[in-house]
Amino acid sequence: MTAAACQPARLLARLTISALTALGIAASALPAVAATSAPVTPTPAVAASPGSAIGTASVQPAKGTDLVPLSLAMSTMCPSGGTNVIGTLFGPGLPAIGLNVVPNSTTSLYPHTVGGGLYLSSNNTLRNLVNQLPDPPNLKGTYRVRVECRGPARIADLGDFYGSVVFDGHHGYVAKQDIPAASLVTVAAPSGPPIPTAVGSEAPQTAGSPTPTAVRETPIAATSVTKNSQTSYGPWLIALGILVVLGGIVTLARGRRSGKPGSAAR
């Protein structure tokens, strides 16, 4: 083979080696780029601070089990601006943020008591709510009840009502009663068109509608934001390698044609 015929082959070998080297360098850089785009986990939202105690809340019925519908009675009404209520249970085995037993609901549809408070009735049982937890506990010990008064936007806690209940570990409980039984007699809520509630809230039960199921309030789930650098750069590197190899093949073909005897005679 003449020197002229060998040059395209050498050129192709050099181009192939250069392409493979470039691909190897780029591939080795991908893990570093991917590491810089590791998942970003936002800080979970901090739960709002509780407001000051402005009254008492009692579990109704005062004695029973977690298999019967749970209701809460408030000693007075929410202060001015308190258009919504949220009920939460705290205690052993429950999440640190508590178990939501009364969803964010407008106060306007709940019946009043003759003692001047609100009666937050429900057809849901505490056992049903507990069973929604990832690891449902067996309720035992003293638990604290809190009813928050908030505005429609839930920006500030305008005041809280507190109570307590003791579970025996076998579904039974006895609730502390700070509200006289005579004051718990309810007065029907005013009838009329539905009153708008806060965003994400649910209306409480009326005579002809089912009671909303309490929704557990959890911190905002942490989201992961990732950028797959390998998906972005991989196709371009492969295309670059193919182009380099194709260029080498074309150069080799031209060299072979120029090295033929007939070509030299011309």
ABEGO torsion letter per residue (X at the ends): XBAAAAAAAAAAAAAAAAAAAAAAAAAAAAAAAAAAABBBBBBBBBBBBBBBBAEBBBBOBABEBAABBBBBBBABBBBBGBABBBBBBBEBGBBAAEBBABBBBBAAABBBBAAGBBBBBBABBAAAAAAABABBBBBBEBBBBBBBBBBAAGABBAEBBBBBBBBAGAGBBBBBBABBAAAABBBBBBBEBBBBBBBGBBBBBBAABBBBBBBBBBBBBBBBBBBBAAAAAAAAAAAAAAAAAAAAAAAAAAAAAAABAAAAAX
